[in-house]
């Protein structure tokens, strides 16, 4: 069984699919393919079935990342399946925990930006209603957070070593 990560934002078309695709790239680069798997979801239902936002697709492509995905909504069944659930901002964090009816899974839910080491922001800002700069800022933050998150997983999960 692989170690399973779920990235969660509001719409699942900008931030969380970017995190998923950046993390998949980093997993390959660190020789951990198949040992850690990634998915993403949104707390809202607005964009179910949609591909990633074109502005994020274009911004990611400038960094050599090909964005894949189809939006889905976070569901309470995700709590048991995933090992770690990474919320992009505090609203997402609260939205996720509001579905944990028996308060069993709080230990699995973390704020993604807490894994940043170079950036000081502790939330990944919603870029949807802003300009293109916001998409690049999100990618900068997520690159930093993905590296920190993968360091954390590799140091806390003993069996997780590169091929
Ligand atoms: P995301 O961005 O949560 O990073 O996918 C958003 C996408 C859509 C909306 C808000 C944020 N929206 O209001 O439709």
Backbone and ligand atoms as CSV (ligand in chain L), in Angstrom:
chain,resi,resn,atom,element,x,y,z
A,1,UNK,N,N,0.838,-1.210,0.000
A,1,UNK,CA,C,0.000,0.000,0.000
A,1,UNK,C,C,0.869,1.254,0.000
A,2,UNK,N,N,0.506,2.185,-0.852
A,2,UNK,CA,C,1.257,3.435,-0.877
A,2,UNK,C,C,0.756,4.363,0.229
A,3,UNK,N,N,1.579,5.344,0.520
A,3,UNK,CA,C,1.207,6.400,1.466
A,3,UNK,C,C,0.378,7.410,0.670
A,4,UNK,N,N,-0.834,7.714,1.165
A,4,UNK,CA,C,-1.768,8.479,0.334
A,4,UNK,C,C,-2.006,9.896,0.850
A,5,UNK,N,N,-1.792,10.855,-0.068
A,5,UNK,CA,C,-1.964,12.278,0.250
A,5,UNK,C,C,-3.175,12.833,-0.480
A,6,UNK,N,N,-3.958,13.650,0.224
A,6,UNK,CA,C,-5.080,14.341,-0.419
A,6,UNK,C,C,-4.927,15.844,-0.191
A,7,UNK,N,N,-4.881,16.606,-1.288
A,7,UNK,CA,C,-4.784,18.066,-1.228
A,7,UNK,C,C,-6.185,18.635,-1.420
A,8,UNK,N,N,-6.553,19.587,-0.557
A,8,UNK,CA,C,-7.931,20.100,-0.591
A,8,UNK,C,C,-7.950,21.630,-0.608
A,9,UNK,N,N,-8.732,22.189,-1.563
A,9,UNK,CA,C,-8.995,23.634,-1.577
A,9,UNK,C,C,-10.513,23.822,-1.671
A,10,UNK,N,N,-10.956,24.959,-2.203
A,10,UNK,CA,C,-12.399,25.206,-2.287
A,10,UNK,C,C,-12.996,24.564,-3.548
A,11,UNK,N,N,-12.458,24.952,-4.712
A,11,UNK,CA,C,-13.072,24.520,-5.975
A,11,UNK,C,C,-12.451,23.292,-6.606
A,12,UNK,N,N,-11.236,22.921,-6.167
A,12,UNK,CA,C,-10.458,21.815,-6.758
A,12,UNK,C,C,-10.141,22.059,-8.238
A,13,UNK,N,N,-9.971,23.348,-8.607
A,13,UNK,CA,C,-9.526,23.640,-9.980
A,13,UNK,C,C,-8.257,24.494,-10.014
A,14,UNK,N,N,-7.863,25.104,-8.909
A,14,UNK,CA,C,-6.651,25.941,-8.909
A,14,UNK,C,C,-5.583,25.383,-7.965
A,15,UNK,N,N,-5.746,25.596,-6.656
A,15,UNK,CA,C,-4.670,25.295,-5.716
A,15,UNK,C,C,-4.425,23.809,-5.490
A,16,UNK,N,N,-5.482,23.049,-5.182
A,16,UNK,CA,C,-5.225,21.642,-4.833
A,16,UNK,C,C,-4.765,20.797,-6.022
A,17,UNK,N,N,-5.288,21.013,-7.256
A,17,UNK,CA,C,-4.706,20.245,-8.360
A,17,UNK,C,C,-3.265,20.662,-8.651
A,18,UNK,N,N,-2.932,21.957,-8.411
A,18,UNK,CA,C,-1.537,22.387,-8.581
A,18,UNK,C,C,-0.651,21.662,-7.575
A,19,UNK,N,N,-1.107,21.584,-6.324
A,19,UNK,CA,C,-0.331,20.871,-5.298
A,19,UNK,C,C,-0.154,19.399,-5.680
A,20,UNK,N,N,-1.224,18.788,-6.145
A,20,UNK,CA,C,-1.180,17.361,-6.537
A,20,UNK,C,C,-0.164,17.135,-7.665
A,21,UNK,N,N,-0.210,17.986,-8.682
A,21,UNK,CA,C,0.679,17.788,-9.836
A,21,UNK,C,C,2.127,18.150,-9.514
A,22,UNK,N,N,2.342,19.191,-8.696
A,22,UNK,CA,C,3.711,19.528,-8.263
A,22,UNK,C,C,4.285,18.395,-7.419
A,23,UNK,N,N,3.453,17.854,-6.527
A,23,UNK,CA,C,3.938,16.784,-5.640
A,23,UNK,C,C,4.243,15.524,-6.438
A,24,UNK,N,N,3.410,15.200,-7.422
A,24,UNK,CA,C,3.701,14.029,-8.263
A,24,UNK,C,C,5.053,14.186,-8.952
A,25,UNK,N,N,5.352,15.391,-9.429
A,25,UNK,CA,C,6.630,15.666,-10.091
A,25,UNK,C,C,7.795,15.457,-9.119
A,26,UNK,N,N,7.619,15.955,-7.897
A,26,UNK,CA,C,8.678,15.839,-6.888
A,26,UNK,C,C,8.874,14.378,-6.453
A,27,UNK,N,N,7.785,13.635,-6.368
A,27,UNK,CA,C,7.859,12.216,-5.995
A,27,UNK,C,C,8.690,11.447,-7.026
A,28,UNK,N,N,8.463,11.752,-8.305
A,28,UNK,CA,C,9.247,11.099,-9.368
A,28,UNK,C,C,10.713,11.499,-9.234
A,29,UNK,N,N,10.974,12.796,-9.038
A,29,UNK,CA,C,12.360,13.273,-8.956
A,29,UNK,C,C,13.115,12.673,-7.775
A,30,UNK,N,N,12.394,12.350,-6.705
A,30,UNK,CA,C,13.063,11.769,-5.524
A,30,UNK,C,C,13.057,10.242,-5.540
A,31,UNK,N,N,12.633,9.647,-6.651
A,31,UNK,CA,C,12.682,8.184,-6.762
A,31,UNK,C,C,11.658,7.474,-5.900
A,32,UNK,N,N,10.524,8.127,-5.641
A,32,UNK,CA,C,9.513,7.548,-4.745
A,32,UNK,C,C,8.221,7.157,-5.474
A,33,UNK,N,N,8.313,6.999,-6.802
A,33,UNK,CA,C,7.119,6.656,-7.583
A,33,UNK,C,C,6.476,5.381,-7.055
A,34,UNK,N,N,5.169,5.410,-6.919
A,34,UNK,CA,C,4.427,4.232,-6.464
A,34,UNK,C,C,4.397,4.089,-4.957
A,35,UNK,N,N,5.277,4.811,-4.251
A,35,UNK,CA,C,5.315,4.687,-2.788
A,35,UNK,C,C,4.446,5.732,-2.114
A,36,UNK,N,N,4.267,6.850,-2.801
A,36,UNK,CA,C,3.381,7.904,-2.301
A,36,UNK,C,C,2.439,8.254,-3.451
A,37,UNK,N,N,1.138,8.272,-3.192
A,37,UNK,CA,C,0.195,8.644,-4.252
A,37,UNK,C,C,-0.589,9.883,-3.809
A,38,UNK,N,N,-1.020,10.671,-4.812
A,38,UNK,CA,C,-1.666,11.958,-4.545
A,38,UNK,C,C,-3.018,12.052,-5.231
A,39,UNK,N,N,-3.921,12.748,-4.559
A,39,UNK,CA,C,-5.226,13.061,-5.137
A,39,UNK,C,C,-5.570,14.470,-4.645
A,40,UNK,N,N,-6.647,15.056,-5.180
A,40,UNK,CA,C,-7.087,16.354,-4.689
A,40,UNK,C,C,-8.596,16.437,-4.752
A,41,UNK,N,N,-9.148,17.374,-3.973
A,41,UNK,CA,C,-10.603,17.532,-3.892
A,41,UNK,C,C,-10.912,18.953,-3.446
A,42,UNK,N,N,-12.170,19.360,-3.622
A,42,UNK,CA,C,-12.620,20.667,-3.161
A,42,UNK,C,C,-13.692,20.515,-2.087
A,43,UNK,N,N,-13.765,21.489,-1.183
A,43,UNK,CA,C,-14.838,21.423,-0.191
A,43,UNK,C,C,-16.184,21.817,-0.822
A,44,UNK,N,N,-16.126,22.579,-1.931
A,44,UNK,CA,C,-17.367,23.019,-2.593
A,44,UNK,C,C,-17.695,22.125,-3.792
A,45,UNK,N,N,-18.929,22.240,-4.242
A,45,UNK,CA,C,-19.384,21.385,-5.345
A,45,UNK,C,C,-19.432,22.115,-6.685
A,46,UNK,N,N,-19.105,23.440,-6.691
A,46,UNK,CA,C,-19.333,24.232,-7.922
A,46,UNK,C,C,-18.709,23.654,-9.180
A,47,UNK,N,N,-17.533,23.074,-9.062
A,47,UNK,CA,C,-16.778,22.734,-10.275
A,47,UNK,C,C,-16.613,21.237,-10.486
A,48,UNK,N,N,-17.464,20.435,-9.865
A,48,UNK,CA,C,-17.339,18.982,-9.992
A,48,UNK,C,C,-17.259,18.595,-11.475
A,49,UNK,N,N,-16.258,17.793,-11.814
A,49,UNK,CA,C,-16.089,17.311,-13.190
A,49,UNK,C,C,-15.246,18.209,-14.071
A,50,UNK,N,N,-14.909,19.432,-13.597
A,50,UNK,CA,C,-14.152,20.367,-14.438
A,50,UNK,C,C,-12.659,20.047,-14.417
A,51,UNK,N,N,-11.971,20.396,-15.523
A,51,UNK,CA,C,-10.508,20.283,-15.534
A,51,UNK,C,C,-9.910,21.437,-14.736
A,52,UNK,N,N,-8.593,21.410,-14.466
A,52,UNK,CA,C,-7.967,22.540,-13.778
A,52,UNK,C,C,-8.164,23.850,-14.543
A,53,UNK,N,N,-8.219,24.956,-13.812
A,53,UNK,CA,C,-8.374,26.303,-14.371
A,53,UNK,C,C,-7.252,26.585,-15.386
A,54,UNK,N,N,-7.642,27.139,-16.544
A,54,UNK,CA,C,-6.679,27.390,-17.630
A,54,UNK,C,C,-5.534,28.294,-17.203
A,55,UNK,N,N,-5.802,29.243,-16.299
A,55,UNK,CA,C,-4.735,30.138,-15.851
A,55,UNK,C,C,-3.692,29.364,-15.049
A,56,UNK,N,N,-4.146,28.400,-14.244
A,56,UNK,CA,C,-3.195,27.576,-13.492
A,56,UNK,C,C,-2.479,26.594,-14.416
A,57,UNK,N,N,-3.192,26.073,-15.405
A,57,UNK,CA,C,-2.568,25.176,-16.384
A,57,UNK,C,C,-1.404,25.897,-17.068
A,58,UNK,N,N,-1.644,27.165,-17.493
A,58,UNK,CA,C,-0.618,27.936,-18.213
A,58,UNK,C,C,0.554,28.284,-17.293
A,59,UNK,N,N,0.255,28.699,-16.069
A,59,UNK,CA,C,1.324,29.076,-15.129
A,59,UNK,C,C,2.193,27.860,-14.792
A,60,UNK,N,N,1.554,26.709,-14.598
A,60,UNK,CA,C,2.299,25.487,-14.261
A,60,UNK,C,C,3.158,25.035,-15.437
A,61,UNK,N,N,2.617,25.172,-16.645
A,61,UNK,CA,C,3.355,24.750,-17.836
A,61,UNK,C,C,4.654,25.537,-17.982
A,62,UNK,N,N,4.640,26.816,-17.573
A,62,UNK,CA,C,5.863,27.632,-17.616
A,62,UNK,C,C,6.956,27.054,-16.719
A,63,UNK,N,N,6.539,26.208,-15.770
A,63,UNK,CA,C,7.528,25.560,-14.884
A,63,UNK,C,C,7.718,24.093,-15.254
A,64,UNK,N,N,7.188,23.707,-16.409
A,64,UNK,CA,C,7.379,22.337,-16.875
A,64,UNK,C,C,6.428,21.325,-16.263
A,65,UNK,N,N,5.366,21.818,-15.627
A,65,UNK,CA,C,4.394,20.911,-14.992
A,65,UNK,C,C,3.138,20.827,-15.856
A,66,UNK,N,N,2.795,19.634,-16.275
A,66,UNK,CA,C,1.563,19.427,-17.049
A,66,UNK,C,C,0.449,19.076,-16.063
A,67,UNK,N,N,-0.548,19.935,-16.007
A,67,UNK,CA,C,-1.632,19.772,-15.020
A,67,UNK,C,C,-2.671,18.781,-15.515
A,68,UNK,N,N,-2.924,17.765,-14.695
A,68,UNK,CA,C,-3.973,16.801,-15.000
A,68,UNK,C,C,-5.002,16.847,-13.881
A,69,UNK,N,N,-6.214,16.403,-14.168
A,69,UNK,CA,C,-7.200,16.280,-13.103
A,69,UNK,C,C,-8.598,16.645,-13.521
A,70,UNK,N,N,-9.519,16.218,-12.693
A,70,UNK,CA,C,-10.941,16.477,-12.882
A,70,UNK,C,C,-11.501,16.712,-11.488
A,71,UNK,N,N,-12.157,17.865,-11.293
A,71,UNK,CA,C,-12.550,18.251,-9.935
A,71,UNK,C,C,-13.568,17.287,-9.326
A,72,UNK,N,N,-13.392,17.061,-8.041
A,72,UNK,CA,C,-14.370,16.290,-7.263
A,72,UNK,C,C,-14.527,16.953,-5.912
A,73,UNK,N,N,-15.584,16.620,-5.208
A,73,UNK,CA,C,-15.832,17.210,-3.896
A,73,UNK,C,C,-15.272,16.312,-2.799
A,74,UNK,N,N,-14.705,16.953,-1.766
A,74,UNK,CA,C,-14.240,16.195,-0.600
A,74,UNK,C,C,-15.424,15.478,0.036
A,75,UNK,N,N,-15.185,14.245,0.493
A,75,UNK,CA,C,-16.263,13.470,1.111
A,75,UNK,C,C,-15.757,12.856,2.422
A,76,UNK,N,N,-16.654,12.603,3.343
A,76,UNK,CA,C,-16.221,12.068,4.641
A,76,UNK,C,C,-15.552,10.701,4.495
A,77,UNK,N,N,-15.794,10.003,3.383
A,77,UNK,CA,C,-15.125,8.710,3.177
A,77,UNK,C,C,-13.622,8.899,2.905
A,78,UNK,N,N,-13.216,10.119,2.564
A,78,UNK,CA,C,-11.787,10.387,2.339
A,78,UNK,C,C,-10.975,10.295,3.632
A,79,UNK,N,N,-11.601,10.518,4.772
A,79,UNK,CA,C,-10.862,10.505,6.043
A,79,UNK,C,C,-10.174,9.167,6.284
A,80,UNK,N,N,-10.893,8.087,6.033
A,80,UNK,CA,C,-10.312,6.770,6.308
A,80,UNK,C,C,-9.281,6.396,5.254
A,81,UNK,N,N,-9.538,6.785,4.003
A,81,UNK,CA,C,-8.660,6.352,2.905
A,81,UNK,C,C,-7.282,6.994,2.938
A,82,UNK,N,N,-7.229,8.297,3.247
A,82,UNK,CA,C,-5.967,9.027,3.083
A,82,UNK,C,C,-5.173,9.078,4.388
A,83,UNK,N,N,-3.842,9.095,4.237
A,83,UNK,CA,C,-2.961,9.162,5.403
A,83,UNK,C,C,-2.804,10.594,5.888
A,84,UNK,N,N,-2.755,11.537,4.944
A,84,UNK,CA,C,-2.643,12.957,5.300
A,84,UNK,C,C,-3.548,13.758,4.375
A,85,UNK,N,N,-4.226,14.747,4.940
A,85,UNK,CA,C,-5.128,15.615,4.179
A,85,UNK,C,C,-4.609,17.041,4.362
A,86,UNK,N,N,-4.243,17.684,3.256
A,86,UNK,CA,C,-3.590,18.995,3.315
A,86,UNK,C,C,-4.543,20.085,2.855
A,87,UNK,N,N,-4.931,20.949,3.778
A,87,UNK,CA,C,-5.836,22.057,3.460
A,87,UNK,C,C,-5.034,23.263,2.993
A,88,UNK,N,N,-5.537,23.968,1.977
A,88,UNK,CA,C,-4.817,25.123,1.437
A,88,UNK,C,C,-4.983,26.360,2.319
A,89,UNK,N,N,-6.173,26.551,2.919
A,89,UNK,CA,C,-6.349,27.695,3.816
A,89,UNK,C,C,-7.218,27.295,5.010
A,90,UNK,N,N,-7.417,28.230,5.923
A,90,UNK,CA,C,-8.126,27.887,7.163
A,90,UNK,C,C,-9.601,27.566,6.915
A,91,UNK,N,N,-10.201,28.219,5.907
A,91,UNK,CA,C,-11.596,27.886,5.574
A,91,UNK,C,C,-11.700,26.439,5.100
A,92,UNK,N,N,-10.771,26.048,4.248
A,92,UNK,CA,C,-10.765,24.656,3.777
A,92,UNK,C,C,-10.578,23.707,4.965
A,93,UNK,N,N,-9.669,24.087,5.857
A,93,UNK,CA,C,-9.369,23.271,7.045
A,93,UNK,C,C,-10.639,23.057,7.878
A,94,UNK,N,N,-11.368,24.171,8.111
A,94,UNK,CA,C,-12.614,24.068,8.890
A,94,UNK,C,C,-13.676,23.276,8.133
A,95,UNK,N,N,-13.731,23.486,6.810
A,95,UNK,CA,C,-14.704,22.757,5.988
A,95,UNK,C,C,-14.480,21.251,6.048
A,96,UNK,N,N,-13.223,20.865,6.032
A,96,UNK,CA,C,-12.879,19.440,6.118
A,96,UNK,C,C,-13.288,18.904,7.494
A,97,UNK,N,N,-12.852,19.604,8.552
A,97,UNK,CA,C,-13.127,19.102,9.906
A,97,UNK,C,C,-14.616,19.081,10.222
A,98,UNK,N,N,-15.404,19.932,9.569
A,98,UNK,CA,C,-16.850,19.950,9.826
A,98,UNK,C,C,-17.512,18.656,9.361
A,99,UNK,N,N,-16.831,17.894,8.506
A,99,UNK,CA,C,-17.384,16.611,8.038
A,99,UNK,C,C,-16.907,15.425,8.884
A,100,UNK,N,N,-16.041,15.704,9.851
A,100,UNK,CA,C,-15.507,14.645,10.727
A,100,UNK,C,C,-16.426,14.519,11.945
A,101,UNK,N,N,-17.565,13.876,11.727
A,101,UNK,CA,C,-18.659,13.909,12.714
A,101,UNK,C,C,-18.272,13.357,14.078
A,102,UNK,N,N,-17.474,12.307,14.083
A,102,UNK,CA,C,-17.093,11.721,15.374
A,102,UNK,C,C,-15.735,12.213,15.864
A,103,UNK,N,N,-15.239,13.257,15.213
A,103,UNK,CA,C,-13.954,13.861,15.585
A,103,UNK,C,C,-12.859,12.817,15.773
A,104,UNK,N,N,-12.707,11.991,14.723
A,104,UNK,CA,C,-11.719,10.910,14.770
A,104,UNK,C,C,-10.449,11.240,14.004
A,105,UNK,N,N,-10.544,12.144,13.030
A,105,UNK,CA,C,-9.487,12.246,12.027
A,105,UNK,C,C,-8.712,13.556,12.041
A,106,UNK,N,N,-8.917,14.367,13.060
A,106,UNK,CA,C,-8.240,15.668,13.113
A,106,UNK,C,C,-6.735,15.559,12.960
A,107,UNK,N,N,-6.152,14.464,13.462
A,107,UNK,CA,C,-4.693,14.291,13.394
A,107,UNK,C,C,-4.189,14.151,11.957
A,108,UNK,N,N,-5.072,13.792,11.022
A,108,UNK,CA,C,-4.649,13.624,9.621
A,108,UNK,C,C,-4.706,14.928,8.829
A,109,UNK,N,N,-5.353,15.954,9.366
A,109,UNK,CA,C,-5.625,17.172,8.594
A,109,UNK,C,C,-4.620,18.263,8.978
A,110,UNK,N,N,-3.901,18.781,7.976
A,110,UNK,CA,C,-2.881,19.792,8.249
A,110,UNK,C,C,-2.990,20.933,7.233
A,111,UNK,N,N,-2.457,22.096,7.644
A,111,UNK,CA,C,-2.404,23.239,6.721
A,111,UNK,C,C,-1.151,23.107,5.849
A,112,UNK,N,N,-1.363,23.108,4.548
A,112,UNK,CA,C,-0.258,22.883,3.602
A,112,UNK,C,C,0.896,23.861,3.817
A,113,UNK,N,N,0.569,25.150,4.023
A,113,UNK,CA,C,1.633,26.159,4.095
A,113,UNK,C,C,2.477,26.032,5.365
A,114,UNK,N,N,2.030,25.245,6.334
A,114,UNK,CA,C,2.868,25.002,7.510
A,114,UNK,C,C,4.135,24.230,7.145
A,115,UNK,N,N,4.171,23.639,5.948
A,115,UNK,CA,C,5.364,22.910,5.517
A,115,UNK,C,C,6.336,23.785,4.730
A,116,UNK,N,N,5.995,25.069,4.552
A,116,UNK,CA,C,6.911,25.981,3.861
A,116,UNK,C,C,8.113,26.285,4.742
A,117,UNK,N,N,9.286,26.399,4.135
A,117,UNK,CA,C,10.438,26.868,4.907
A,117,UNK,C,C,10.933,28.224,4.410
A,118,UNK,N,N,10.756,28.524,3.112
A,118,UNK,CA,C,11.250,29.803,2.572
A,118,UNK,C,C,10.195,30.904,2.640
A,119,UNK,N,N,8.926,30.531,2.638
A,119,UNK,CA,C,7.839,31.518,2.645
A,119,UNK,C,C,7.223,31.625,4.042
A,120,UNK,N,N,6.734,32.837,4.351
A,120,UNK,CA,C,6.192,33.072,5.697
A,120,UNK,C,C,4.677,32.914,5.759
A,121,UNK,N,N,3.980,33.029,4.609
A,121,UNK,CA,C,2.513,32.887,4.619
A,121,UNK,C,C,2.141,31.518,5.161
A,122,UNK,N,N,1.091,31.453,5.954
A,122,UNK,CA,C,0.661,30.167,6.502
A,122,UNK,C,C,-0.644,29.659,5.885
A,123,UNK,N,N,-1.098,30.355,4.817
A,123,UNK,CA,C,-2.222,29.869,4.019
A,123,UNK,C,C,-1.836,30.045,2.553
A,124,UNK,N,N,-2.364,29.187,1.703
A,124,UNK,CA,C,-2.173,29.354,0.259
A,124,UNK,C,C,-3.362,30.183,-0.232
A,125,UNK,N,N,-3.130,31.455,-0.663
A,125,UNK,CA,C,-4.259,32.340,-0.966
A,125,UNK,C,C,-5.040,31.886,-2.201
A,126,UNK,N,N,-6.343,32.122,-2.141
A,126,UNK,CA,C,-7.227,31.764,-3.258
A,126,UNK,C,C,-6.934,32.702,-4.436
A,127,UNK,N,N,-6.481,32.158,-5.592
A,127,UNK,CA,C,-6.107,33.033,-6.712
A,127,UNK,C,C,-7.256,33.312,-7.677
A,128,UNK,N,N,-8.431,32.706,-7.447
A,128,UNK,CA,C,-9.465,32.605,-8.477
A,128,UNK,C,C,-9.939,33.956,-9.000
A,129,UNK,N,N,-10.132,34.941,-8.101
A,129,UNK,CA,C,-10.677,36.224,-8.535
A,129,UNK,C,C,-9.593,37.284,-8.772
A,130,UNK,N,N,-8.328,36.870,-8.726
A,130,UNK,CA,C,-7.241,37.829,-8.891
A,130,UNK,C,C,-6.527,37.698,-10.227
A,131,UNK,N,N,-5.366,38.332,-10.329
A,131,UNK,CA,C,-4.600,38.337,-11.575
A,131,UNK,C,C,-3.642,37.153,-11.673
A,132,UNK,N,N,-2.886,37.158,-12.790
A,132,UNK,CA,C,-1.985,36.033,-13.065
A,132,UNK,C,C,-0.876,35.918,-12.028
A,133,UNK,N,N,-0.464,37.051,-11.451
A,133,UNK,CA,C,0.570,37.005,-10.411
A,133,UNK,C,C,0.184,36.054,-9.288
A,134,UNK,N,N,-1.100,36.048,-8.956
A,134,UNK,CA,C,-1.584,35.207,-7.866
A,134,UNK,C,C,-1.364,33.723,-8.126
A,135,UNK,N,N,-1.453,33.338,-9.390
A,135,UNK,CA,C,-1.247,31.925,-9.736
A,135,UNK,C,C,0.227,31.558,-9.565
A,136,UNK,N,N,1.106,32.489,-9.940
A,136,UNK,CA,C,2.542,32.222,-9.753
A,136,UNK,C,C,2.916,32.222,-8.271
A,137,UNK,N,N,2.264,33.101,-7.506
A,137,UNK,CA,C,2.533,33.103,-6.057
A,137,UNK,C,C,2.118,31.768,-5.438
A,138,UNK,N,N,0.959,31.253,-5.869
A,138,UNK,CA,C,0.487,29.955,-5.372
A,138,UNK,C,C,1.503,28.862,-5.719
A,139,UNK,N,N,2.006,28.877,-6.945
A,139,UNK,CA,C,2.970,27.841,-7.348
A,139,UNK,C,C,4.277,27.956,-6.564
A,140,UNK,N,N,4.724,29.202,-6.306
A,140,UNK,CA,C,5.937,29.388,-5.493
A,140,UNK,C,C,5.748,28.804,-4.093
A,141,UNK,N,N,4.613,29.144,-3.493
A,141,UNK,CA,C,4.321,28.639,-2.143
A,141,UNK,C,C,4.218,27.113,-2.135
A,142,UNK,N,N,3.518,26.584,-3.123
A,142,UNK,CA,C,3.290,25.132,-3.156
A,142,UNK,C,C,4.581,24.356,-3.405
A,143,UNK,N,N,5.489,24.927,-4.218
A,143,UNK,CA,C,6.769,24.247,-4.450
A,143,UNK,C,C,7.523,24.115,-3.125
A,144,UNK,N,N,7.559,25.212,-2.377
A,144,UNK,CA,C,8.222,25.230,-1.068
A,144,UNK,C,C,7.539,24.226,-0.125
A,145,UNK,N,N,6.213,24.283,-0.066
A,145,UNK,CA,C,5.465,23.406,0.849
A,145,UNK,C,C,5.600,21.933,0.451
A,146,UNK,N,N,5.583,21.642,-0.844
A,146,UNK,CA,C,5.709,20.240,-1.285
A,146,UNK,C,C,7.061,19.670,-0.862
A,147,UNK,N,N,8.127,20.478,-0.996
A,147,UNK,CA,C,9.455,19.994,-0.597
A,147,UNK,C,C,9.490,19.720,0.905
A,148,UNK,N,N,8.925,20.652,1.681
A,148,UNK,CA,C,8.899,20.459,3.140
A,148,UNK,C,C,8.037,19.272,3.543
A,149,UNK,N,N,6.911,19.122,2.877
A,149,UNK,CA,C,6.011,18.004,3.181
A,149,UNK,C,C,6.679,16.668,2.857
A,150,UNK,N,N,7.351,16.613,1.728
A,150,UNK,CA,C,7.996,15.346,1.361
A,150,UNK,C,C,9.165,15.037,2.305
A,151,UNK,N,N,9.902,16.064,2.719
A,151,UNK,CA,C,10.952,15.857,3.738
A,151,UNK,C,C,10.331,15.261,5.007
A,152,UNK,N,N,9.213,15.843,5.430
A,152,UNK,CA,C,8.530,15.398,6.649
A,152,UNK,C,C,8.072,13.937,6.522
A,153,UNK,N,N,7.490,13.604,5.376
A,153,UNK,CA,C,6.997,12.228,5.193
A,153,UNK,C,C,8.174,11.253,5.165
A,154,UNK,N,N,9.241,11.624,4.456
A,154,UNK,CA,C,10.394,10.721,4.363
A,154,UNK,C,C,11.056,10.523,5.725
A,155,UNK,N,N,11.025,11.548,6.582
A,155,UNK,CA,C,11.666,11.367,7.887
A,155,UNK,C,C,10.744,10.695,8.899
A,156,UNK,N,N,9.420,10.747,8.665
A,156,UNK,CA,C,8.507,10.151,9.654
A,156,UNK,C,C,8.046,8.744,9.276
A,157,UNK,N,N,8.181,8.359,8.005
A,157,UNK,CA,C,7.735,7.032,7.553
A,157,UNK,C,C,8.964,6.182,7.245
A,158,UNK,N,N,9.271,5.262,8.129
A,158,UNK,CA,C,10.563,4.557,8.029
A,158,UNK,C,C,10.737,3.758,6.744
A,159,UNK,N,N,9.658,3.132,6.256
A,159,UNK,CA,C,9.805,2.275,5.068
A,159,UNK,C,C,9.925,3.048,3.766
A,160,UNK,N,N,9.757,4.361,3.841
A,160,UNK,CA,C,9.685,5.156,2.601
A,160,UNK,C,C,11.058,5.610,2.140
A,161,UNK,N,N,11.730,4.730,1.396
A,161,UNK,CA,C,13.063,5.082,0.904
A,161,UNK,C,C,13.070,4.994,-0.621
A,162,UNK,N,N,13.889,5.838,-1.274
A,162,UNK,CA,C,13.924,5.831,-2.738
A,162,UNK,C,C,14.413,4.506,-3.302
A,163,UNK,N,N,14.021,4.208,-4.550
A,163,UNK,CA,C,14.479,2.987,-5.227
A,163,UNK,C,C,15.979,3.053,-5.454
L,1,LIG,P1,P,-9.456,26.812,-5.764
L,1,LIG,O1,O,-9.930,28.210,-6.399
L,1,LIG,O2,O,-10.221,26.660,-4.466
L,1,LIG,O3,O,-8.002,27.024,-5.540
L,1,LIG,O4,O,-9.783,25.744,-6.784
L,1,LIG,C1,C,-11.259,28.562,-6.558
L,1,LIG,C2,C,-11.986,28.083,-7.643
L,1,LIG,C3,C,-13.292,28.468,-7.822
L,1,LIG,C4,C,-13.885,29.348,-6.927
L,1,LIG,C5,C,-13.163,29.825,-5.844
L,1,LIG,C6,C,-11.845,29.417,-5.662
L,1,LIG,N1,N,-15.203,29.778,-7.137
L,1,LIG,O5,O,-15.696,30.607,-6.338
L,1,LIG,O6,O,-15.867,29.339,-8.094
